[in-house]
Amino acid sequence: MENVLKPNEGKDPIIQVDGQKFERLPIRTHLITKNDDIIEVAEKYGPPVLSQPGDILFISGKIVACSQGRAIPLEEIHPRKLAISLSDHVTKTPYGIGLGMPETMEMALQEVGTLRILFAAVVSVIGKKIFKKNGWFYNVAGYRARCIDAPRHNTIPPYNHYVVLGPLEPDKICRRIKERLGYEVCIVDDNDTHVNILGVSSDKIDRKQFARILKDNPLGQDARQTPMGIIRKVK
């Protein structure tokens, strides 16, 4: 019997993009840690629900990073003065802190490099003052800075006390999972404000289109423990 998948509370399973309807259904898993192999995790949870031709498995970049040991406990991060200073100027939103805390800014400096982060900060200030637009910082700093996930009080423990970095080699991981499962795969960085497709298993996946398919974050946030799901065309 085919496994029954249900949308997360408050999430519409169906979305229409480019004249086609798509169903997005989350998959509940165990808590993924650095002791897990993400390929084996996909092999465990994917096959029972990947049942129709054209199904696509999508995976949160956060759990991929956690399986790679790229979740760092707050107490192990020691922000330098520059990180403290820069984080004070980051706009905080209701959706998350982002780089607006010294620990996440410190990891951005380590991940991207001091010069690039400083340049991104300067461009951001100019962009806001002259062009009256936000988003310049991450356009310059790149996806490794954008993917850094700050801890939140309602994140599932123990990750409510961790900074999670972006996943390494997401395209390669997608290709390896596809080789095992026989289905297309994408890795996504998604929350309630933006979606980025970090990795794909082949050029059959249009990154811009799939970002629109997942724009409302069907996996959800917080402690739902549904870090992967399937995308299926609705006939």
Sine and cosine of phi, psi and omega as CSV:
sin_phi,cos_phi,sin_psi,cos_psi,sin_omega,cos_omega
0.00,0.00,0.65,-0.76,-0.01,-1.00
-0.94,0.33,0.70,-0.72,0.04,-1.00
-0.88,0.48,0.62,-0.78,0.01,-1.00
-1.00,-0.07,0.86,-0.51,0.03,-1.00
-0.96,-0.29,0.61,-0.79,-0.01,-1.00
-0.81,-0.58,0.59,-0.81,0.06,-1.00
-0.92,0.39,0.46,-0.89,0.10,-0.99
-0.91,0.40,0.47,-0.88,-0.03,-1.00
-0.84,0.55,0.75,-0.66,0.02,-1.00
0.99,0.11,0.02,1.00,-0.02,-1.00
-0.93,-0.37,0.76,-0.66,0.05,-1.00
-0.99,0.15,0.82,-0.57,-0.03,-1.00
-0.95,0.32,-0.34,0.94,-0.09,-1.00
-0.94,-0.33,0.68,-0.74,0.11,-0.99
-0.65,-0.76,0.53,-0.85,0.04,-1.00
-0.94,-0.33,0.82,-0.57,0.00,-1.00
-0.69,-0.72,0.78,-0.62,0.02,-1.00
0.82,0.58,0.62,0.78,0.06,-1.00
0.98,0.20,0.08,1.00,-0.01,-1.00
-0.85,-0.52,0.66,-0.75,0.05,-1.00
-1.00,-0.02,0.65,-0.76,0.02,-1.00
-0.79,-0.61,0.65,-0.76,0.10,-0.99
-0.98,-0.18,0.72,-0.70,0.03,-1.00
-0.85,-0.53,0.91,-0.41,-0.09,-1.00
-0.83,-0.56,0.81,-0.59,-0.05,-1.00
-0.98,0.21,0.46,-0.89,0.03,-1.00
-0.89,-0.46,0.83,-0.56,0.04,-1.00
-0.99,0.16,0.68,-0.73,0.00,-1.00
-0.76,-0.65,0.07,-1.00,0.19,-0.98
-0.97,0.26,0.11,-0.99,0.01,-1.00
-0.95,0.30,0.88,-0.47,-0.06,-1.00
-0.99,0.11,0.74,-0.67,0.01,-1.00
-0.72,-0.69,-0.05,-1.00,0.02,-1.00
-0.91,0.40,-0.19,0.98,0.04,-1.00
-1.00,0.08,-0.06,1.00,0.00,-1.00
-0.99,-0.14,0.53,-0.85,0.19,-0.98
-0.99,-0.16,0.88,-0.48,-0.10,-0.99
-0.90,0.44,-0.46,0.89,0.06,-1.00
-0.91,0.40,-0.69,0.72,0.02,-1.00
-0.92,0.39,-0.58,0.81,0.05,-1.00
-0.88,0.47,-0.70,0.72,0.03,-1.00
-0.90,0.44,-0.62,0.79,0.03,-1.00
-0.91,0.40,-0.53,0.85,-0.02,-1.00
-0.96,0.27,-0.71,0.70,-0.15,-0.99
-0.99,-0.16,-0.34,0.94,-0.05,-1.00
-0.97,0.26,-0.82,0.57,-0.10,-1.00
-0.81,0.59,-0.59,0.81,-0.01,-1.00
-0.90,0.44,-0.33,0.94,-0.08,-1.00
-0.87,-0.49,-0.26,0.97,0.08,-1.00
-0.99,0.13,1.00,-0.07,-0.21,-0.98
-0.83,-0.56,-0.19,0.98,-0.06,-1.00
-0.87,-0.50,0.57,-0.82,0.05,-1.00
-0.84,0.55,0.72,-0.69,0.00,-1.00
1.00,-0.05,-0.13,0.99,0.08,-1.00
-0.85,0.52,0.57,-0.82,0.01,-1.00
-0.77,-0.63,0.74,-0.67,0.06,-1.00
-1.00,-0.02,0.80,-0.60,0.11,-0.99
-0.87,-0.49,0.62,-0.78,-0.16,-0.99
-0.77,-0.63,0.69,-0.73,0.06,-1.00
-0.91,0.41,0.75,-0.66,0.05,-1.00
-0.87,0.49,-0.44,0.90,-0.03,-1.00
-0.91,0.42,-0.68,0.73,-0.02,-1.00
-0.96,0.28,-0.48,0.88,0.09,-1.00
-0.89,0.46,-0.72,0.69,0.02,-1.00
-0.89,0.46,-0.66,0.75,0.02,-1.00
-0.87,0.49,-0.65,0.76,0.01,-1.00
-0.93,0.37,-0.36,0.93,0.03,-1.00
-1.00,-0.01,0.08,1.00,-0.03,-1.00
0.96,0.27,0.42,0.91,-0.04,-1.00
-0.98,-0.22,0.45,0.89,0.17,-0.99
-0.96,-0.30,0.88,-0.48,-0.16,-0.99
-0.93,-0.36,0.84,-0.54,0.05,-1.00
-0.88,0.48,0.62,-0.78,-0.03,-1.00
-0.82,0.57,-0.62,0.79,-0.07,-1.00
-0.94,0.35,-0.23,0.97,0.02,-1.00
-1.00,-0.05,-0.05,1.00,-0.01,-1.00
-0.97,-0.23,0.79,-0.61,-0.04,-1.00
-0.86,-0.51,1.00,-0.03,-0.09,-1.00
-0.89,0.45,0.68,-0.73,0.11,-0.99
-0.99,0.16,0.18,-0.98,-0.03,-1.00
-0.86,0.51,-0.60,0.80,0.01,-1.00
-0.88,0.47,-0.66,0.75,0.01,-1.00
-0.89,0.45,-0.65,0.76,0.02,-1.00
-0.90,0.44,-0.69,0.72,-0.02,-1.00
-0.91,0.42,-0.74,0.67,-0.03,-1.00
-0.91,0.42,-0.62,0.78,-0.04,-1.00
-0.91,0.42,-0.44,0.90,0.02,-1.00
-0.91,0.41,-0.36,0.93,-0.08,-1.00
-0.98,-0.18,0.06,1.00,0.02,-1.00
-1.00,0.10,0.72,-0.69,0.01,-1.00
-0.95,0.30,0.83,-0.56,0.05,-1.00
-1.00,0.04,0.64,-0.77,0.03,-1.00
-0.84,-0.55,0.26,-0.97,0.05,-1.00
-0.91,0.43,-0.28,0.96,-0.07,-1.00
-1.00,0.03,-0.19,0.98,0.00,-1.00
0.37,-0.93,0.28,-0.96,-0.05,-1.00
-0.99,0.13,-0.54,0.84,-0.05,-1.00
0.89,0.46,-0.78,-0.62,0.02,-1.00
-1.00,-0.03,0.28,0.96,-0.04,-1.00
-1.00,0.10,0.36,0.93,0.14,-0.99
-0.72,-0.69,0.53,-0.85,-0.09,-1.00
-0.82,0.58,-0.60,0.80,-0.05,-1.00
-0.93,0.38,-0.67,0.74,0.01,-1.00
-0.95,0.31,-0.60,0.80,0.05,-1.00
-0.91,0.42,-0.63,0.78,0.05,-1.00
-0.86,0.50,-0.68,0.73,0.01,-1.00
-0.93,0.37,-0.53,0.85,0.08,-1.00
-0.91,0.42,-0.66,0.75,0.04,-1.00
-0.88,0.48,-0.63,0.78,0.01,-1.00
-0.96,0.29,-0.62,0.78,-0.05,-1.00
-0.96,0.28,-0.68,0.74,-0.16,-0.99
-0.98,-0.20,-0.55,0.84,-0.07,-1.00
0.94,-0.35,0.61,-0.80,-0.08,-1.00
-0.88,0.47,-0.72,0.70,-0.06,-1.00
-0.89,0.46,-0.67,0.74,-0.01,-1.00
-0.92,0.39,-0.64,0.76,0.03,-1.00
-0.91,0.42,-0.66,0.75,0.03,-1.00
-0.90,0.44,-0.67,0.74,0.03,-1.00
-0.89,0.45,-0.67,0.74,0.03,-1.00
-0.88,0.47,-0.61,0.79,0.01,-1.00
-0.91,0.41,-0.66,0.75,0.02,-1.00
-0.91,0.42,-0.71,0.70,0.02,-1.00
-0.88,0.47,-0.61,0.79,0.00,-1.00
-0.89,0.46,-0.69,0.73,0.01,-1.00
-0.90,0.45,-0.71,0.71,0.01,-1.00
-0.90,0.44,-0.68,0.73,-0.01,-1.00
-0.88,0.48,-0.64,0.77,0.00,-1.00
-0.93,0.35,-0.67,0.74,-0.08,-1.00
-0.97,0.26,-0.67,0.75,-0.10,-0.99
-1.00,-0.01,-0.72,0.70,-0.10,-1.00
-0.98,-0.19,-0.10,1.00,0.05,-1.00
0.84,0.54,0.59,0.81,0.01,-1.00
-0.78,-0.63,0.56,-0.83,0.08,-1.00
-0.99,-0.13,0.09,-1.00,0.08,-1.00
0.99,-0.11,-0.09,1.00,-0.04,-1.00
-0.91,0.41,-0.59,0.81,-0.07,-1.00
-0.84,0.54,-0.79,0.62,-0.07,-1.00
-0.95,0.31,-0.46,0.89,0.07,-1.00
-0.88,0.47,-0.58,0.81,0.00,-1.00
-1.00,0.07,-0.68,0.73,-0.07,-1.00
-0.94,0.35,-0.49,0.87,0.07,-1.00
1.00,-0.05,0.06,-1.00,-0.15,-0.99
-0.93,0.37,-0.45,0.89,-0.01,-1.00
-0.91,0.41,-0.54,0.84,0.09,-1.00
-0.97,0.22,-0.65,0.76,-0.03,-1.00
-0.90,0.43,-0.54,0.84,-0.09,-1.00
-0.98,0.19,-0.20,0.98,-0.05,-1.00
-0.91,0.42,0.82,-0.57,-0.12,-0.99
-0.95,-0.32,0.87,-0.49,0.01,-1.00
-0.99,0.17,0.46,-0.89,0.06,-1.00
-0.93,0.37,0.54,-0.84,0.06,-1.00
-0.76,-0.65,0.46,-0.89,-0.07,-1.00
-0.89,0.45,-0.47,0.88,-0.04,-1.00
-0.98,-0.20,0.23,0.97,0.14,-0.99
-0.97,0.24,0.55,-0.84,-0.04,-1.00
-0.88,0.47,0.75,-0.66,0.04,-1.00
-0.89,0.45,0.52,-0.85,0.08,1.00
-1.00,0.02,0.10,0.99,-0.13,-0.99
-0.95,0.30,-0.07,1.00,0.13,-0.99
-0.96,0.27,-0.02,1.00,0.08,-1.00
-0.79,-0.61,0.40,0.92,-0.03,-1.00
-0.82,-0.58,0.49,-0.87,0.25,-0.97
-0.98,-0.19,0.79,-0.61,-0.03,-1.00
-0.94,-0.34,0.80,-0.60,-0.01,-1.00
-1.00,0.04,0.08,-1.00,0.05,-1.00
-0.96,0.27,0.40,-0.92,-0.01,-1.00
-0.96,0.27,0.49,-0.87,0.06,-1.00
-1.00,-0.03,0.61,-0.80,0.09,-1.00
0.76,0.65,0.80,0.60,-0.06,-1.00
-0.89,0.46,-0.59,0.81,0.03,-1.00
-0.89,0.45,-0.69,0.72,-0.01,-1.00
-0.88,0.47,-0.67,0.75,0.01,-1.00
-0.90,0.44,-0.68,0.73,0.03,-1.00
-0.86,0.50,-0.69,0.73,-0.01,-1.00
-0.90,0.44,-0.64,0.77,-0.01,-1.00
-0.92,0.40,-0.64,0.77,0.03,-1.00
-0.92,0.39,-0.64,0.76,0.03,-1.00
-0.87,0.48,-0.64,0.77,0.02,-1.00
-0.87,0.49,-0.57,0.82,-0.01,-1.00
-0.98,0.19,-0.65,0.76,-0.16,-0.99
-0.99,-0.16,-0.43,0.90,-0.04,-1.00
0.99,0.12,0.18,0.98,0.02,-1.00
-0.84,-0.54,0.45,-0.89,0.07,-1.00
-0.91,0.40,0.48,-0.88,-0.09,-1.00
-0.66,-0.76,0.59,-0.81,0.17,-0.99
-0.67,-0.74,0.51,-0.86,0.06,-1.00
-0.94,-0.34,0.75,-0.66,-0.14,-0.99
-0.82,-0.57,0.55,-0.84,0.20,-0.98
-0.95,-0.31,0.97,-0.22,-0.09,-1.00
-0.71,-0.70,0.63,-0.78,0.15,-0.99
-0.53,-0.85,-0.27,-0.96,-0.10,-0.99
-0.99,0.16,0.05,1.00,0.01,-1.00
-0.86,-0.51,-0.42,0.91,-0.02,-1.00
-0.38,-0.92,0.33,-0.94,0.08,-1.00
-0.70,-0.71,0.75,-0.66,0.11,-0.99
-0.79,-0.61,0.71,-0.71,0.09,-1.00
-1.00,0.01,0.94,-0.35,-0.11,-0.99
-1.00,0.08,-0.53,0.85,-0.05,-1.00
-0.49,-0.87,0.53,-0.85,0.04,-1.00
-0.68,-0.73,0.43,-0.90,-0.03,-1.00
-0.99,0.11,-0.32,0.95,0.04,-1.00
-0.25,-0.97,0.14,-0.99,0.01,-1.00
-0.97,0.23,0.08,1.00,0.11,-0.99
-0.95,0.32,-0.32,0.95,0.03,-1.00
-0.99,-0.10,0.90,-0.43,0.05,-1.00
-0.99,0.14,0.93,-0.36,-0.11,-0.99
-0.86,0.51,-0.68,0.74,-0.03,-1.00
-0.92,0.38,-0.65,0.76,0.02,-1.00
-0.91,0.42,-0.68,0.73,-0.05,-1.00
-0.95,0.30,-0.44,0.90,0.13,-0.99
-0.90,0.43,-0.58,0.81,0.05,-1.00
-0.96,0.29,-0.59,0.81,0.02,-1.00
-0.89,0.45,-0.53,0.85,-0.07,-1.00
-0.95,-0.30,0.27,0.96,-0.16,-0.99
-0.89,0.46,-0.41,0.91,-0.03,-1.00
-0.99,-0.12,0.25,0.97,0.12,-0.99
0.82,0.58,0.92,0.40,-0.04,-1.00
-0.91,0.42,-0.34,0.94,0.05,-1.00
-0.96,0.29,-0.42,0.91,0.00,-1.00
0.98,0.21,0.08,-1.00,0.00,-1.00
-0.92,-0.40,-0.23,-0.97,0.15,-0.99
0.91,0.41,-0.66,-0.75,-0.18,-0.98
-0.97,-0.26,0.55,0.84,-0.05,-1.00
-0.96,0.29,-0.38,0.93,0.05,-1.00
0.84,0.54,0.69,0.72,0.09,-1.00
-0.81,-0.58,0.96,0.27,-0.13,-0.99
-1.00,0.05,0.11,0.99,0.10,-1.00
-0.55,-0.84,0.25,-0.97,-0.02,-1.00
-0.27,-0.96,-0.02,-1.00,0.05,-1.00
-0.87,-0.50,0.52,-0.86,0.12,-0.99
-0.92,-0.39,0.77,-0.64,-0.07,-1.00
-0.66,-0.75,0.76,-0.65,0.05,-1.00
-0.93,0.36,0.66,-0.75,0.03,-1.00
-1.00,-0.09,0.85,-0.53,-0.05,-1.00
-0.99,0.17,0.00,0.00,0.00,0.00
